[in-house]
C-alpha cells in the first residue's frame, strides 16, 4: 500500500502519509488512490478540486456546508505549512465540540481527510502556503456556514492571536449558536 492512514484523536479525521519515491531527478508520490482509501475505510467520491494561496497568519475557517451539500475534504499543502483544524459538529457524537489538529507540510507531503459533519480551518505558519483539496460535493453558497475561529468554548491554540481573516470569518457565531444539521 502506498499510504499510511493514521486516525487522529477523533478517529474519523485521518492523516494520510503517502510513500514518496526520490532519486537524483526529484521525487514522486501518489496522493490519492481510490482502492487504497476504500480499503482504509474512506469510501467517498470527490467531485471538485480546490486551491488556495495565502500568506503567513492568514486563517481560513472554520467552514462547513449544511446537508444535503455537506463536504468531506482531502487536503494537502503543496507549498509551505499550515496548522490544520477539524471540529466535530455532529450532534449526538461523543466527540461533539472537540477538535483535532495537525501540521500539513509540503516537506512532509502529508494529507488530512476531514469527513462531513466537521467544521474545518487552517492558519498559515510559513511565509506563504498553497493548499489543494478535493471535496465530496460542490460549493453551495446558500448552505455555507462557519464557526468563529476564536470561540472560547473550543479553545483552539491557533499559532497567532492576530490572524488575517475574511469578512465572513470575522463574524461567524460560536459553536453554541452555529446552525448545524449533522447528527450521528
TORTI-941677 format. One record per residue: residue number from 1; residue in three letters; y, x, z of N, C-alpha, C in turn. Coordinates in Angstrom, 3 decimals. Atoms other than C-alpha are relative to their C-alpha. Layout:
% TORTI-941677
k/r/n_Y/n_X/n_Z/ca_Y/ca_X/ca_Z/c_Y/c_X/c_Z
NUM/ALA/Y/X/Z/Y/X/Z/Y/X/Z
...
***
This chain:
% TORTI-941677
k/r/n_Y/n_X/n_Z/ca_Y/ca_X/ca_Z/c_Y/c_X/c_Z
1/UNK/-1.183/0.848/0.000/0.000/0.000/0.000/1.242/0.891/0.000
2/UNK/-1.195/-0.817/0.165/3.401/1.348/-0.950/1.033/-0.238/1.091
3/UNK/-0.986/0.355/-1.011/5.150/-0.154/2.102/-0.599/0.016/1.394
4/UNK/0.312/0.287/-1.393/5.101/-0.146/5.869/0.835/-1.222/0.368
5/UNK/-0.707/1.189/-0.447/6.039/-3.533/7.353/0.057/0.053/1.521
6/UNK/-0.176/-0.150/-1.443/7.479/-3.235/10.866/0.779/-1.196/0.546
7/UNK/-0.721/1.115/-0.609/8.256/-6.527/12.633/0.929/0.501/1.102
8/UNK/-0.959/-0.364/-1.047/11.340/-6.242/14.848/-0.300/-0.813/1.260
9/UNK/0.245/0.685/-1.270/11.682/-7.688/18.381/-0.149/-1.508/-0.191
10/UNK/0.288/1.358/0.462/11.911/-11.117/16.739/-0.872/0.215/-1.229
11/UNK/0.924/-0.465/1.042/8.803/-10.671/14.594/0.161/-0.630/-1.380
12/UNK/-0.235/0.584/1.317/9.960/-12.975/11.783/0.922/0.871/-0.842
13/UNK/-0.878/-0.941/0.693/12.541/-10.312/10.893/-0.771/1.320/-0.111
14/UNK/0.903/-1.115/0.250/10.749/-7.356/9.309/0.733/1.144/-0.702
15/UNK/-0.468/-1.193/0.714/11.843/-3.820/8.457/-1.088/0.402/-0.986
16/UNK/0.920/-0.418/1.053/10.253/-2.686/5.204/0.341/1.442/-0.352
17/UNK/-0.211/-1.420/0.281/9.811/1.036/4.667/-0.845/0.367/-1.216
18/UNK/0.757/-0.323/1.214/8.870/1.994/1.105/-0.505/1.442/0.024
19/UNK/0.481/-1.363/0.199/6.839/5.040/0.168/0.872/0.628/-1.081
20/UNK/-0.897/-0.673/0.935/9.203/7.490/-1.541/-0.710/1.236/-0.545
21/UNK/0.606/-1.147/0.664/7.897/9.993/-4.062/1.120/0.876/-0.530
22/UNK/-1.044/-0.901/0.456/10.033/13.042/-4.732/-0.564/1.261/-0.620
23/UNK/0.314/-1.296/0.577/9.924/16.154/-6.835/1.306/0.646/-0.452
24/UNK/-1.205/-0.724/0.403/12.364/18.581/-8.488/0.968/-0.866/-0.820
25/UNK/-0.868/0.884/0.788/13.732/15.720/-10.646/0.772/-0.998/0.849
26/UNK/-0.624/1.018/-0.849/14.660/13.460/-7.723/-1.059/-0.793/0.730
27/UNK/0.953/0.812/-0.730/12.793/10.534/-6.281/-0.208/-1.362/-0.628
28/UNK/0.355/1.329/0.484/11.166/7.180/-6.931/-0.632/-0.767/1.147
29/UNK/0.636/0.882/-0.979/10.224/4.231/-4.720/-0.050/-1.410/-0.560
30/UNK/0.055/1.437/0.263/9.015/0.702/-5.318/0.730/-0.675/1.157
31/UNK/-0.773/0.658/-1.062/11.465/-1.502/-3.406/-0.508/-1.414/0.287
32/UNK/0.597/1.318/-0.199/9.633/-4.805/-3.839/-1.216/-0.116/-0.900
33/UNK/1.215/0.264/0.756/6.124/-5.710/-4.934/-0.607/-1.266/0.598
34/UNK/0.395/1.316/-0.517/5.160/-9.364/-4.591/-1.353/0.038/0.710
35/UNK/1.347/-0.038/-0.585/1.470/-8.678/-3.899/0.012/0.605/1.399
36/UNK/-0.039/-0.652/-1.305/2.192/-6.299/-1.013/0.760/-0.845/1.024
37/UNK/-0.766/0.842/-0.916/4.804/-8.613/0.504/-0.814/-1.224/0.425
38/UNK/0.843/1.154/-0.328/2.440/-11.613/0.315/-1.085/0.416/0.985
39/UNK/1.039/-0.494/-0.915/-0.322/-9.563/1.972/0.568/0.251/1.396
40/UNK/-0.645/-0.229/-1.298/2.183/-8.769/4.760/0.528/-1.300/0.613
41/UNK/-0.427/1.288/-0.540/2.907/-12.497/5.236/1.374/-0.452/-0.440
42/UNK/-1.316/0.385/0.515/6.220/-12.611/3.360/-0.221/-0.644/-1.362
43/UNK/0.296/0.753/1.216/5.467/-15.326/0.815/1.218/-0.810/-0.393
44/UNK/-1.226/0.661/0.437/8.817/-16.179/-0.727/0.242/0.332/-1.463
45/UNK/-0.400/-0.274/1.382/10.289/-16.374/-4.190/1.489/0.320/0.004
46/UNK/-1.399/-0.388/0.088/13.534/-14.507/-4.773/0.575/-0.506/-1.316
47/UNK/-0.571/0.641/1.184/15.886/-16.261/-7.216/1.381/0.534/-0.376
48/UNK/-1.339/-0.536/0.284/19.188/-14.369/-7.019/0.087/1.391/0.607
49/UNK/-0.157/-1.389/-0.429/20.154/-10.706/-6.644/1.484/0.244/0.190
50/UNK/-1.415/-0.174/-0.337/23.479/-9.856/-4.922/0.321/1.456/0.321
51/UNK/-0.499/-1.352/-0.239/25.581/-6.720/-4.479/1.329/-0.100/0.738
52/UNK/-1.324/-0.117/-0.617/28.442/-5.816/-2.161/0.321/1.476/0.215
53/UNK/-0.502/-1.337/-0.295/30.537/-2.691/-1.736/1.089/-0.172/1.031
54/UNK/-0.945/0.152/-1.104/32.509/-2.232/1.464/0.343/1.357/0.586
55/UNK/-0.469/-1.213/-0.672/34.474/0.387/3.381/-0.394/-0.023/1.475
56/UNK/0.317/-0.136/-1.430/33.948/1.645/6.931/0.642/-1.148/0.792
57/UNK/-0.407/1.056/-0.935/34.244/-1.092/9.608/0.144/-1.376/-0.628
58/UNK/0.059/1.349/0.561/34.027/-3.967/7.136/-1.224/-0.677/0.610
59/UNK/1.075/0.793/-0.588/31.947/-6.623/8.856/-0.121/-1.281/-0.819
60/UNK/0.282/1.202/0.785/30.364/-9.333/6.710/-1.006/-0.824/0.793
61/UNK/0.934/0.839/-0.744/28.846/-12.176/8.690/0.676/-0.648/1.184
62/UNK/1.426/0.285/0.080/27.336/-13.863/10.447/-0.206/-1.250/-0.859
63/UNK/0.078/1.054/1.012/26.398/-16.040/7.444/-1.393/-0.622/-0.087
64/UNK/1.244/0.695/0.353/23.752/-18.618/6.572/0.360/-1.221/-0.844
65/UNK/-0.166/1.246/0.740/23.266/-21.677/4.379/-0.932/-1.037/0.597
66/UNK/0.799/1.095/-0.530/22.029/-25.038/5.621/-1.104/-0.392/-0.972
67/UNK/1.023/0.629/0.830/18.826/-26.637/4.358/0.628/-1.146/-0.771
68/UNK/1.146/-0.544/0.718/17.928/-27.548/1.676/0.330/1.217/-0.857
69/UNK/-0.372/-1.184/0.781/19.706/-24.464/0.288/-0.029/1.268/0.857
70/UNK/0.105/-1.164/-0.873/18.751/-22.037/3.074/-0.471/1.215/-0.798
71/UNK/0.353/-1.233/0.701/18.354/-18.424/2.030/-0.735/0.967/0.925
72/UNK/0.603/-1.198/-0.552/15.852/-15.815/3.074/0.595/1.169/-0.759
73/UNK/-0.653/-1.147/0.634/17.165/-12.325/2.306/-0.844/1.262/0.166
74/UNK/0.593/-1.335/-0.045/15.721/-8.903/1.493/1.113/0.962/-0.377
75/UNK/-1.185/-0.839/0.175/18.453/-6.276/1.904/-0.318/1.482/0.110
76/UNK/0.073/-1.449/-0.129/18.860/-2.539/1.435/1.367/0.604/-0.302
77/UNK/-1.222/-0.751/0.294/21.740/-0.075/1.465/-0.339/1.000/-1.101
78/UNK/0.273/-0.944/1.083/21.762/1.704/-1.892/0.919/1.208/0.063
79/UNK/-0.803/-1.176/-0.355/24.557/3.975/-0.690/0.586/-0.260/1.382
80/UNK/-0.582/0.123/-1.333/25.847/4.641/2.806/-0.937/-0.608/1.027
81/UNK/0.756/0.557/-1.120/24.781/2.977/6.049/0.698/-1.224/0.541
82/UNK/-0.534/1.188/-0.657/25.199/-0.395/7.715/-0.818/-0.316/1.242
83/UNK/0.619/0.576/-1.193/24.454/-1.844/11.145/-0.283/-1.457/-0.361
84/UNK/0.409/1.308/0.505/22.495/-4.970/10.163/-0.518/-0.863/1.158
85/UNK/0.328/0.905/-1.104/22.043/-8.031/12.429/-0.533/-1.323/-0.535
86/UNK/0.520/1.335/0.283/19.963/-11.226/12.274/-0.065/-0.769/1.318
87/UNK/-0.034/0.852/-1.189/20.457/-14.090/14.774/-0.863/-1.228/-0.253
88/UNK/0.871/1.165/0.135/17.788/-16.758/15.280/0.800/-1.262/0.332
89/UNK/-0.731/1.256/-0.210/19.465/-20.184/14.850/-0.920/-1.203/-0.184
90/UNK/0.981/1.084/0.148/16.262/-22.263/14.694/-0.169/-0.707/1.340
91/UNK/0.117/0.775/-1.235/16.452/-24.987/17.337/-1.475/-0.174/0.345
92/UNK/1.382/0.095/-0.446/13.278/-25.046/19.393/-0.764/1.305/-0.080
93/UNK/0.648/-1.311/0.090/12.454/-21.420/18.632/0.065/0.684/1.367
94/UNK/-0.059/-0.725/-1.276/11.505/-19.324/21.689/1.017/1.143/-0.021
95/UNK/-0.996/-1.069/0.091/13.975/-16.725/20.379/1.360/-0.529/-0.485
96/UNK/-1.279/0.584/0.409/16.828/-19.169/19.591/1.153/0.704/0.708
97/UNK/-1.180/-0.649/-0.564/20.181/-17.427/20.095/-0.170/1.483/0.262
98/UNK/0.199/-1.444/-0.138/18.633/-13.961/20.248/0.230/0.664/-1.346
99/UNK/-0.279/-0.750/1.216/19.428/-11.280/17.728/-0.788/1.297/-0.004
100/UNK/0.598/-1.324/0.187/17.863/-8.127/16.340/0.897/0.779/-0.948
101/UNK/-0.814/-0.845/0.878/19.485/-5.184/14.608/-0.783/1.238/-0.401
102/UNK/0.509/-1.289/0.426/18.664/-2.057/12.706/1.031/0.636/-0.923
103/UNK/-0.870/-0.733/0.912/20.435/0.595/10.679/-0.685/0.047/-1.354
104/UNK/0.479/-0.164/1.374/19.961/0.283/6.928/0.720/1.203/-0.585
105/UNK/-0.564/-1.261/0.469/20.499/3.616/5.216/-0.550/0.361/-1.371
106/UNK/0.460/-0.455/1.309/20.388/4.860/1.654/-0.865/1.249/0.131
107/UNK/0.823/-1.193/-0.206/18.933/8.105/3.005/-1.428/-0.384/0.393
108/UNK/1.318/0.448/-0.456/16.060/6.261/4.689/-0.676/-0.919/-1.024
109/UNK/0.476/0.927/1.032/15.703/3.716/1.839/-0.761/-1.187/0.581
110/UNK/0.671/1.146/-0.613/14.572/1.039/4.292/0.652/-1.307/-0.429
111/UNK/-0.465/1.343/0.300/14.948/-2.682/3.734/-0.218/-0.855/1.238
112/UNK/0.302/0.964/-1.048/15.035/-5.692/6.034/-0.180/-1.355/-0.650
113/UNK/0.210/1.380/0.430/13.606/-9.134/5.417/0.475/-0.909/1.120
114/UNK/-0.556/0.977/-0.937/15.601/-11.902/7.133/-0.362/-1.382/-0.543
115/UNK/0.425/1.295/0.535/13.959/-15.333/6.768/1.057/-1.087/0.166
116/UNK/-0.833/1.176/-0.201/15.601/-18.730/6.501/0.036/-0.331/1.491
117/UNK/-0.123/0.363/-1.405/16.872/-20.012/9.836/0.631/1.084/0.853
118/UNK/-0.689/-1.086/-0.697/18.722/-16.820/10.730/1.397/0.162/-0.580
119/UNK/-1.322/-0.428/0.448/22.420/-16.018/10.578/-0.087/1.514/-0.195
120/UNK/0.113/-1.418/0.336/22.915/-12.588/9.043/1.379/0.622/-0.190
121/UNK/-1.227/-0.739/0.245/25.651/-9.970/9.005/-0.250/1.491/0.077
122/UNK/0.090/-1.450/-0.133/26.299/-6.272/8.732/1.397/0.586/0.105
123/UNK/-1.250/-0.751/-0.135/29.000/-3.736/9.559/-0.233/1.390/-0.565
124/UNK/0.135/-1.300/0.659/29.559/-0.597/7.502/0.325/1.112/1.003
125/UNK/-0.180/-1.111/-0.931/29.147/2.584/9.568/0.255/1.325/-0.706
126/UNK/-0.324/-1.195/0.787/29.626/5.129/6.766/1.364/-0.203/-0.662
127/UNK/-1.305/0.126/0.661/32.780/5.796/4.737/0.046/-1.215/-0.922
128/UNK/0.196/1.204/0.822/31.583/3.201/2.196/-1.493/-0.297/0.003
129/UNK/1.412/0.362/0.142/28.338/1.328/1.652/-0.133/-1.023/-1.112
130/UNK/0.362/0.987/1.004/26.755/-0.569/-1.184/-1.317/-0.621/0.440
131/UNK/1.178/0.730/-0.452/24.252/-3.244/-0.222/-0.453/-0.915/-1.126
132/UNK/0.582/0.906/0.990/21.916/-5.047/-2.603/-0.999/-0.863/0.737
133/UNK/0.967/0.880/-0.640/19.919/-8.075/-1.618/-0.441/-1.133/-0.899
134/UNK/0.624/1.149/0.641/17.544/-10.596/-3.042/0.128/-1.178/0.957
135/UNK/-0.019/1.201/-0.825/17.862/-14.189/-1.798/-0.956/-1.037/-0.586
136/UNK/1.014/0.978/0.394/15.432/-17.115/-1.920/0.582/-1.306/-0.533
137/UNK/-0.651/1.143/0.630/17.983/-19.717/-3.061/1.378/0.442/-0.461
138/UNK/-1.307/-0.355/0.554/21.231/-19.671/-4.999/1.105/-0.298/1.008
139/UNK/-1.165/0.221/-0.842/24.633/-19.550/-3.355/0.458/-1.456/-0.120
140/UNK/-0.410/1.402/-0.051/25.757/-23.026/-2.291/1.223/-0.103/0.914
141/UNK/-1.202/-0.011/-0.830/29.398/-23.065/-1.109/0.096/-1.183/0.959
142/UNK/-0.105/1.167/-0.878/29.127/-26.583/0.321/-0.971/0.059/1.184
143/UNK/0.959/-0.154/-1.108/26.197/-25.505/2.550/0.202/1.301/0.769
144/UNK/-0.279/-1.277/-0.667/27.655/-22.137/3.568/0.567/-0.259/1.394
145/UNK/-0.469/0.094/-1.378/28.154/-21.773/7.332/0.010/1.402/0.596
146/UNK/-0.011/-1.296/-0.659/28.689/-18.971/9.807/0.230/-0.134/1.492
147/UNK/-0.237/-0.136/-1.439/28.962/-17.864/13.404/0.969/1.159/0.179
148/UNK/-0.990/-1.053/-0.240/31.872/-15.799/14.725/-0.714/1.284/0.436
149/UNK/0.653/-1.299/-0.189/30.947/-12.126/14.801/-0.047/0.442/1.462
150/UNK/-0.102/-0.503/-1.375/32.029/-11.545/18.423/-0.260/-1.087/1.039
151/UNK/0.355/1.059/-0.943/30.571/-14.656/20.074/-0.524/0.637/1.292
152/UNK/0.450/-0.615/-1.256/30.285/-13.638/23.757/-1.388/-0.468/0.426
153/UNK/1.339/0.480/-0.336/27.145/-15.778/24.071/-1.083/0.862/-0.653
154/UNK/0.960/-0.867/0.674/25.434/-13.405/21.629/0.061/1.433/0.527
155/UNK/-0.159/-1.347/-0.545/26.856/-10.126/22.942/-0.488/1.106/-0.921
156/UNK/0.445/-1.025/0.957/26.153/-8.127/19.797/0.892/1.238/0.142
157/UNK/-0.790/-1.232/-0.143/27.253/-4.475/20.277/0.361/0.603/-1.363
158/UNK/-0.413/-0.498/1.312/28.900/-4.041/16.874/0.561/1.413/0.134
159/UNK/-0.462/-1.387/-0.085/29.830/-0.432/16.059/1.522/0.158/-0.044
160/UNK/-1.462/-0.057/-0.073/33.549/-1.325/16.007/0.494/-1.238/0.743
161/UNK/-0.610/1.162/-0.669/35.742/-3.585/18.130/1.128/-0.581/-0.842
162/UNK/-1.069/0.474/0.886/38.289/-3.960/15.314/-0.488/-0.008/-1.451
163/UNK/0.548/0.019/1.356/36.325/-4.884/12.196/0.992/-0.552/-1.008
164/UNK/-0.724/0.583/1.124/37.808/-5.693/8.816/-0.797/-1.237/-0.414
165/UNK/0.691/1.271/0.216/36.960/-9.386/8.276/0.655/-0.810/-1.107
166/UNK/-0.566/0.975/0.926/37.393/-12.021/5.587/0.666/-1.107/0.811
167/UNK/-0.629/1.126/-0.674/39.497/-15.058/6.404/-1.018/-0.946/0.614
168/UNK/1.043/0.899/-0.511/36.380/-17.210/6.793/-0.695/0.592/1.218
169/UNK/0.731/-0.621/-1.101/34.648/-14.695/9.039/0.818/0.065/1.286
170/UNK/-0.861/-0.022/-1.182/37.634/-14.735/11.405/0.016/-1.318/0.762
171/UNK/-0.173/1.315/-0.631/37.418/-18.463/12.141/-1.306/-0.778/0.186
172/UNK/1.249/0.709/-0.237/33.723/-19.344/12.317/-0.130/-0.332/1.487
173/UNK/0.201/0.353/-1.412/32.651/-21.091/15.553/-1.041/0.897/0.653
174/UNK/1.092/-0.649/-0.728/30.415/-19.656/18.233/-1.309/-0.722/-0.255
175/UNK/1.322/0.582/0.228/26.689/-20.370/18.161/-0.095/-1.404/0.578
176/UNK/0.117/1.299/-0.646/27.026/-23.305/20.571/0.620/-1.126/-0.814
177/UNK/-0.688/1.021/0.820/29.337/-25.142/18.134/-0.394/0.051/-1.460
178/UNK/0.330/-0.174/1.418/27.826/-23.952/14.855/-0.969/-1.075/-0.471
179/UNK/0.907/0.984/0.600/26.195/-26.515/12.587/-1.266/0.694/-0.472
180/UNK/1.288/-0.559/0.423/22.509/-25.825/12.062/-0.989/-1.139/-0.160
181/UNK/1.050/0.995/0.164/19.675/-27.932/10.678/-1.375/0.665/-0.101
182/UNK/1.265/-0.722/-0.037/16.891/-25.432/11.329/-0.734/-0.324/1.295
183/UNK/0.843/0.227/-1.182/14.045/-26.308/13.704/-1.352/0.649/-0.221
184/UNK/1.371/-0.515/0.106/10.619/-24.923/14.464/-0.950/-1.009/0.608
***
